C-alpha cells in the first residue's frame, strides 16, 4: 500500500511540474494576454517610468537619475515576474535568470 502511494505521488508531482520553455514564435500571444490582463498594472508602471526617465533625464541630477534607473529596473523585474506567473498557469516558463542577465537586471 505504501509503495503504491509513493509511486502515485512520484508520478503525479512530476507530471504536474512539467513546463515547456517559452517559444517566442508560438507563445507570444500568452505574453500579450498577460500584459493586457493580469499584468497590466506592472506594465503600465514600467511604461510610465520609462517615459519619465527618457523625457526628464537631461534635467535630472545624478542622484535623481540613479534612483530613476533603479526604479525602472525594479518595475522591469516586477513586470517579467508577473508575466512568468501568468505563463506558468499555461505550463510555460521563461528563463528569468537569462532574461535578467541580458537586460542587466
C-alpha positions in Angstrom: 0.0 0.0 0.0 2.8 2.4 0.9 4.7 1.6 -2.3 1.7 2.2 -4.4 1.0 5.5 -2.7 4.7 6.6 -3.1 4.7 5.6 -6.8 1.5 7.6 -7.4 2.8 10.6 -5.6 6.1 10.5 -7.5 4.4 10.3 -10.9 1.7 12.9 -10.1 4.2 15.5 -8.9 6.5 15.0 -12.0 3.5 15.2 -14.3 2.3 18.4 -12.6 5.8 20.0 -12.7 6.5 19.7 -16.4 6.8 23.1 -18.1 7.8 23.8 -21.6 10.3 26.6 -22.3 8.8 29.8 -23.8 8.9 29.8 -27.6 8.6 33.4 -29.0 7.1 32.2 -32.3 4.4 30.1 -30.7 3.8 31.6 -27.3 4.0 35.4 -27.8 0.2 35.6 -27.6 0.4 34.5 -24.0 2.7 37.4 -23.1 0.4 39.8 -24.9 -2.5 38.3 -22.9 -0.6 38.7 -19.6 0.4 42.3 -20.4 -3.2 43.3 -21.3 -4.7 41.2 -18.4 -3.3 40.3 -15.0 0.0 42.2 -15.5 -1.4 45.5 -16.9 -0.6 47.5 -13.8 3.0 46.3 -13.8 3.3 47.0 -17.5 1.7 50.4 -17.1 4.1 51.3 -14.2 7.1 50.2 -16.4 5.8 52.4 -19.3 5.3 55.4 -17.1 8.8 55.1 -15.5 10.4 54.5 -18.9 8.7 57.5 -20.5 9.5 59.8 -17.5 13.1 58.7 -17.5 13.6 59.3 -21.2 11.7 62.7 -21.0 13.5 64.1 -18.0 16.9 62.6 -18.0 18.7 65.7 -19.1 17.0 67.7 -16.3 17.8 65.2 -13.5 20.7 65.3 -11.1 22.9 62.3 -10.9 21.2 61.0 -7.7 17.7 61.5 -9.3 18.9 59.7 -12.4 20.3 56.8 -10.4 17.0 56.5 -8.4 15.0 56.6 -11.7 17.2 53.9 -13.2 16.8 51.7 -10.0 13.0 52.2 -10.1 12.9 51.3 -13.7 14.9 48.1 -13.1 12.5 47.2 -10.3 9.5 47.8 -12.4 11.0 45.7 -15.2 11.7 42.8 -12.9 8.2 43.0 -11.4 6.7 43.1 -14.9 8.7 40.0 -16.0 7.9 38.1 -12.8 4.2 38.8 -13.3 4.4 37.6 -16.9 6.2 34.5 -15.7 3.4 33.7 -13.2 0.9 34.0 -16.0 2.9 31.8 -18.3 3.3 29.2 -15.6 -0.5 28.9 -15.5 -0.2 27.6 -19.0 2.8 25.3 -18.1 5.2 27.6 -19.9 8.3 29.0 -18.3 10.7 31.9 -19.2 14.3 31.7 -18.3 14.2 34.7 -16.0 17.8 34.4 -14.9 18.9 34.6 -18.5 16.5 37.4 -19.2 17.8 39.4 -16.3 21.4 38.9 -17.4 20.6 40.0 -20.9 18.9 43.1 -19.6 21.3 44.0 -16.8 18.7 43.4 -14.1 
